[in-house]
């Protein structure tokens, strides 16, 4: 079985399940995303261990919980935790380079980066009515999937100029350009598929630009971390795909910007 065939066999049922969870929304979607988040943070933690500057994993988990802001954590505690984390970060950046400072920045990255991306995805699902939230979330996912597929096949067929040769040698500028077409196709699929779409067609241009730039940047950032850690994939939990961090690297950076675009429009 080829690598591409293996990827398809895993991707199709996984995508179907994820779409079903998006459709259900509410608690079911939040529990699903929280489970994915926990695994993703664990994957990032394992990679950071291999970089030589492992995070303080219990602190990373605490940051995760504070950002997730479950109802049993009072808002004053979340705000206090955020303030303390911000102060320590400023001191770490301003102070001398040391193992403790680098470990704190690694801890902050492990706890914050995946969490913010997935929290923003949930915020997108909760925008507007239940049906609005479904289509807004589906639009983001279809744009990311379209961008990924078109960039892959476009780069494979026409790619000549390397985008980031030292970090992700298979990515090309040609594939990057085809990714814009794929993201636009994903937006249009959602736009014409929905009976009552919550956005105007004019939202296509900024949405496509955000996903087609933030998505590849998220992918390249993940590749950079894996290269430093000396690993091919963040884990082997998904045959042919690696780990959750590998599969959601584009979404983690796209979701926050897309949320603010949707929020401004709506």
Number of C-alpha atoms within 10 A of each C-alpha: 5 7 10 10 11 13 15 13 12 14 17 11 11 13 13 11 12 16 17 13 19 22 19 14 20 14 10 14 19 19 13 14 20 18 11 17 23 16 17 24 24 21 21 27 22 18 25 22 15 15 15 13 19 21 25 19 19 11 15 22 20 13 23 23 15 22 18 17 15 11 7 6 12 11 13 9 12 18 13 12 16 15 12 12 15 13 11 16 17 12 12 18 13 10 10 10 10 10 12 13 19 19 18 23 21 23 24 23 19 29 30 19 15 23 26 19 23 23 21 21 24 22 17 25 26 18 19 14 10 14 18 19 21 22 24 26 26 21 21 25 24 21 30 29 20 24 30 24 17 21 28 20 14 21 23 15 11 13 19 14 15 17 18 14 11 11 17 17 12 17 22 23 18 20 27 23 17 23 31 25 19 24 32 23 20 23 27 17 16 20 20 11 11 13 8 11 15 19 15 9 12 8 13 17 13 12 22 25 14 19 28 28 18 23 25 23 16 20 21 19 17 21 22 16 18 21 17 14 19 12 13 12 22 25 21 14 13 15 14 18 21 16 19 23 25 22 17 22 23 27 27 24 26 27 28 20 17 24 23 14 15 16 13 8 11 10
